[in-house]
Amino acid sequence: MRFSGAFRSVSKIPFVVGALLLAACSDERSSFLDPGGPIAAAQRAHLLEVVAWTMIAILPVFILVPLMLWRYRYRNRSAKYTPDWDRSPLLEIVMWGVPFAIVAVLTTLLWKSTHALDPYKPIDGSGQPVNVQVIGLDWKWLFIYPDLGIATVNQFAFPEDSSIGLDITTDTVMQSFIVPALAGQIYAMPGMRTKLHLLADQPGRFLGENVQWSGLRFSEQKFDALAMTRADFDAWVAEVRSNGVALDARTYAELGTPSVGAEIHDKLGTTEMPAGVVWFNQVEPNLFTKVIGRYTDGRPVPPQNQPGAVGYQPQLTEGGSNQ
């Protein structure tokens, strides 16, 4: 019976492999192993370096263990029998020296990559930099373009080869922002501003998501990161301004209710907007600052108005207080 169960499990492997191959055919890039920019490319190179160095310690184990089992198999009289052997200085040096050297090299690589890939460090690009403010909600992402006067839900567009500076916070519980094919993961927390810089080498569509458990539907908190040519980006901005709706206190309160992009689109969207996406052509002044100020103005937030409370619904008020 156990062999039968094992066979059924093994028989599923071709289907799993097939699913992975079909996923690879998607035009949406979702992994740093298929990088779309210099940060993800550096992360992939760092991973390959780490794997290569660790193989120095791992490969001898996989090679020597089978050889030793064969060499000292039962009744192999050609194997040397040395019952009084207890140590070898050369073997001790290899066993302890090689792992120590590997750890030292990996530590150096980690130190260098940590500083080189600092998410707060701007990236050099040939295009004009773009500033974007990101607010995490239940269970959607709000992207504000303060220099353009527009905002979007679950659609993050930007021109190729331009340094994109993200200011990130959340108006709910802690979340984790990531676009794997472009940049690493960074946390978003209420009352805090974290930063992330990314750049896309060429036009493309990339998966973005929240990878921090923040509610029963957090796995649906995904968005499209769209790298465009400058001309296409300017056309996209014009389209948002033409077909968007106003992002005011009332609209923001709707965004704050627990819902995914498709549900909020049905409430606020129009037929001109992509499915699951909402465009805003007017943005409440200093919205990002107000959201952060709600938790940092020195006044306590009532329990019923704290992120994660039952029936919580953020309200925009002057001074940042969530009253």
matplotlib code that plots the C-alpha trace (Angstrom):
import matplotlib.pyplot as plt

x = [0.0, 2.8, 4.5, 1.2, 0.9, 4.5, 3.8, 0.8, 2.9, 5.7, 3.1, 2.2, 5.6, 5.1, 2.0, 3.9, 6.7, 4.2, 2.6, 5.9, 6.7, 3.4, 4.0, 7.3, 5.4, 3.7, 4.7, 4.7, 8.1, 7.8, 11.3, 14.7, 16.0, 14.5, 15.6, 14.2, 16.6, 20.1, 19.0, 17.4, 20.3, 22.8, 20.6, 20.7, 24.5, 24.9, 22.8, 24.9, 28.1, 26.8, 25.8, 29.2, 31.1, 28.9, 29.3, 33.0, 31.8, 28.7, 30.0, 32.8, 30.1, 28.0, 31.0, 33.0, 30.1, 29.1, 32.8, 33.5, 30.4, 31.7, 35.3, 34.4, 31.6, 31.1, 33.7, 35.9, 39.2, 41.2, 40.2, 42.9, 42.0, 43.5, 41.8, 44.4, 44.1, 42.6, 43.6, 45.2, 46.6, 46.0, 42.4, 41.7, 43.0, 40.8, 37.7, 37.9, 39.9, 37.8, 34.5, 36.1, 37.4, 34.0, 32.2, 34.8, 34.2, 30.4, 30.5, 32.5, 30.1, 27.1, 28.7, 29.4, 26.1, 24.2, 25.8, 25.7, 22.0, 20.9, 17.1, 17.5, 20.2, 19.0, 19.9, 21.5, 19.3, 19.3, 15.6, 14.1, 13.6, 10.0, 8.7, 5.9, 4.2, 2.8, 0.2, -0.7, -4.4, -6.6, -5.9, -4.7, -1.9, -2.4, 0.2, 0.3, 2.3, 2.7, 4.5, 1.8, -1.3, -2.6, -2.9, -3.8, -4.9, -3.0, -1.3, 2.2, 3.4, 6.8, 9.2, 12.0, 15.6, 14.4, 15.2, 11.9, 12.0, 9.2, 8.1, 6.2, 3.8, 0.7, -2.7, -3.4, -1.3, 2.3, 2.8, 5.7, 6.2, 8.1, 8.5, 10.8, 12.0, 13.0, 14.0, 14.0, 11.4, 10.9, 8.4, 5.6, 4.5, 1.9, 3.4, 6.7, 8.2, 10.4, 12.1, 12.9, 14.5, 14.2, 14.8, 13.7, 16.1, 13.4, 9.6, 7.8, 5.2, 6.3, 4.5, 4.2, 2.7, 2.4, 4.3, 3.5, 0.5, -1.9, -5.4, -7.2, -7.0, -3.5, -2.4, -4.7, -2.9, -1.0, -0.4, 1.0, 4.3, 4.4, 7.7, 7.0, 8.7, 8.6, 6.1, 3.8, 4.1, 3.1, 0.1, -0.8, -0.7, -3.0, -5.4, -5.5, -6.2, -9.0, -10.7, -9.9, -12.1, -11.3, -9.4, -10.9, -11.7, -14.9, -13.2, -10.2, -12.7, -13.9, -10.4, -9.8, -12.6, -11.3, -11.5, -9.4, -8.7, -11.5, -14.1, -13.0, -13.0, -16.6, -17.4, -15.3, -14.1, -15.4, -15.4, -12.3, -10.2, -8.5, -10.2, -9.1, -7.6, -8.8, -7.4, -7.6, -7.1, -7.3, -5.6, -6.3, -3.5, -0.7, -2.6, 0.6, 1.7, -1.7, -1.7, 1.7, 0.8, -2.2, 0.2, 2.9, 1.1, 1.5, -2.2, -3.3, -5.3, -8.6, -8.7, -11.6, -9.6, -6.4, -5.4, -6.7, -9.7, -13.1, -14.8, -11.7, -12.0, -9.4, -10.6, -8.6, -8.7, -6.6, -3.7, -3.4, -5.6, -7.7, -10.8]
y = [0.0, 2.4, 1.7, 2.5, 5.8, 6.7, 5.8, 8.1, 10.9, 10.3, 10.2, 13.8, 15.1, 15.4, 17.5, 19.8, 20.2, 20.9, 23.6, 25.2, 25.2, 26.8, 29.5, 30.2, 31.0, 34.0, 37.4, 38.6, 38.3, 37.2, 36.2, 37.7, 34.7, 36.4, 39.9, 43.0, 45.5, 45.9, 45.3, 41.9, 41.0, 41.7, 39.6, 36.7, 37.0, 37.1, 33.9, 32.1, 33.2, 31.8, 28.5, 28.2, 28.7, 26.4, 23.7, 23.5, 22.0, 20.1, 18.4, 16.4, 15.0, 13.7, 12.3, 10.8, 9.2, 6.8, 6.1, 5.3, 3.1, 1.2, 1.1, -0.2, -2.4, -5.7, -8.4, -6.0, -7.4, -5.0, -2.1, -1.1, -2.0, 0.5, 0.0, 2.2, 5.2, 8.3, 11.5, 13.2, 16.8, 17.3, 16.0, 18.2, 21.3, 20.5, 19.7, 22.9, 25.2, 24.9, 25.7, 28.6, 30.0, 29.6, 31.4, 34.2, 34.6, 34.5, 37.1, 39.4, 38.9, 39.6, 42.7, 44.1, 43.2, 44.6, 48.0, 47.9, 47.0, 49.4, 50.0, 53.6, 54.3, 56.0, 54.2, 55.9, 55.9, 57.7, 58.8, 61.4, 60.0, 59.4, 59.7, 57.4, 57.2, 53.8, 53.0, 49.5, 48.8, 45.7, 44.0, 46.4, 48.9, 52.6, 54.3, 58.1, 60.1, 63.5, 65.3, 64.3, 64.7, 61.2, 57.9, 54.3, 51.1, 47.9, 49.4, 50.7, 52.2, 53.9, 54.7, 52.4, 53.2, 55.7, 55.6, 55.1, 56.3, 54.7, 56.0, 53.2, 53.1, 51.3, 52.4, 48.9, 46.2, 45.6, 44.5, 43.6, 45.2, 43.4, 43.3, 40.3, 40.8, 44.4, 44.8, 43.2, 43.0, 45.9, 46.2, 48.7, 49.7, 52.1, 55.5, 54.7, 55.7, 53.1, 53.6, 51.5, 52.3, 50.3, 50.5, 48.5, 48.0, 47.7, 47.7, 44.8, 43.6, 42.5, 40.9, 42.9, 41.6, 41.7, 38.7, 39.5, 37.7, 40.5, 38.9, 36.0, 37.5, 38.9, 36.4, 38.3, 41.6, 41.7, 44.4, 44.9, 46.8, 48.1, 49.4, 51.6, 53.7, 57.4, 58.0, 55.2, 56.4, 59.9, 58.5, 56.4, 59.5, 61.3, 58.3, 58.3, 62.0, 61.6, 58.5, 58.6, 59.6, 61.9, 60.5, 62.4, 61.6, 59.7, 57.7, 56.9, 55.6, 53.2, 52.1, 51.4, 48.8, 45.2, 44.4, 43.3, 45.3, 43.7, 44.6, 48.2, 48.5, 47.5, 50.2, 53.1, 52.1, 52.8, 50.7, 52.6, 51.3, 47.8, 45.1, 45.2, 48.6, 52.1, 55.4, 58.7, 62.0, 64.1, 63.3, 64.6, 67.1, 65.7, 62.4, 60.3, 62.7, 62.6, 58.8, 58.8, 61.7, 59.8, 57.6, 60.1, 63.3, 62.4, 61.6, 58.0, 56.2, 54.9, 51.0, 51.0, 53.0, 51.0, 48.9, 45.4, 46.3, 44.9, 47.4, 49.6, 52.2, 54.9, 58.5, 61.5, 64.4, 67.5, 67.1, 63.4, 62.2, 59.2, 60.3]
z = [0.0, 0.8, -2.5, -4.2, -2.5, -3.4, -7.0, -7.1, -5.7, -8.2, -11.0, -10.3, -11.0, -14.8, -14.2, -11.8, -14.3, -17.0, -14.8, -14.2, -17.9, -18.7, -16.1, -17.8, -21.0, -19.3, -20.5, -16.8, -15.2, -11.6, -10.4, -9.9, -11.8, -14.9, -14.0, -15.7, -14.1, -12.5, -8.9, -9.7, -12.0, -9.2, -6.8, -9.2, -9.6, -5.9, -5.5, -8.2, -6.4, -3.1, -4.7, -6.3, -3.1, -1.1, -3.7, -2.6, 0.7, -0.6, -3.7, -2.0, 0.4, -2.5, -4.2, -1.4, 0.6, -2.2, -2.8, 0.9, 1.0, -2.0, -0.8, 2.7, 1.7, 3.5, 2.6, 0.6, 1.6, -0.5, 1.8, 4.3, 7.9, 10.4, 13.8, 15.7, 13.4, 15.2, 13.4, 10.4, 10.7, 6.9, 7.1, 10.1, 8.2, 5.2, 7.3, 9.3, 7.1, 4.0, 5.7, 7.5, 4.3, 2.6, 5.5, 5.3, 1.5, 1.9, 4.7, 2.4, -0.5, 1.8, 3.1, -0.3, -1.8, 1.2, 0.7, -3.1, -3.2, -0.5, -1.3, -0.2, -2.7, -6.0, -9.2, -12.2, -15.2, -18.5, -18.1, -15.8, -12.3, -11.1, -7.6, -6.4, -3.0, -2.1, 0.5, 1.5, 2.2, 2.7, 0.2, -2.5, -3.2, -3.8, -6.0, -5.9, -8.4, -6.5, -9.4, -11.9, -9.7, -10.4, -8.5, -9.3, -7.5, -8.4, -11.4, -11.1, -14.4, -15.0, -17.9, -18.7, -17.8, -15.2, -11.5, -9.7, -6.1, -3.9, -0.5, 1.1, 4.1, 5.1, 6.5, 7.8, 9.4, 8.4, 4.8, 2.6, -0.8, -3.6, -7.4, -7.6, -11.2, -10.5, -6.8, -3.4, -0.6, 1.8, 4.7, 5.0, 8.5, 9.9, 10.7, 9.0, 5.6, 4.0, 0.6, -2.4, -5.7, -8.8, -12.5, -15.6, -18.5, -21.1, -21.4, -19.8, -17.3, -13.9, -10.9, -7.7, -4.5, -0.7, 0.8, 4.4, 5.9, 6.6, 6.4, 4.9, 1.4, 1.5, -1.2, -3.7, -3.0, -6.3, -8.9, -12.3, -12.6, -16.1, -17.6, -20.7, -23.2, -22.3, -25.1, -23.9, -20.3, -21.2, -23.1, -20.1, -17.8, -20.3, -20.3, -16.5, -16.4, -18.9, -17.5, -13.8, -10.8, -7.9, -4.9, -2.0, 1.6, 0.6, -2.0, 0.3, 2.9, 0.3, -0.5, 3.2, 3.4, 3.2, -0.5, -3.4, -6.6, -8.6, -5.9, -5.5, -9.3, -9.4, -6.8, -8.2, -11.7, -15.1, -18.3, -19.6, -16.7, -16.9, -14.8, -11.1, -11.5, -10.5, -11.9, -10.1, -11.9, -8.7, -5.4, -1.9, -1.1, 1.1, 1.3, 1.9, 4.7, 6.3, 6.4, 8.1, 10.4, 11.7, 13.7, 14.5, 15.7, 19.4, 20.0, 20.7, 18.1, 19.5, 19.6, 17.1, 14.7, 14.8, 11.8, 12.1, 14.3, 13.3, 11.1, 10.7, 8.0, 7.6, 7.6, 6.2, 8.7, 9.1, 11.5, 10.8, 13.7, 13.0, 14.9]

ax = plt.figure().add_subplot(projection="3d")
ax.plot(x, y, z, "-o")
ax.set_aspect("equal")
plt.show()
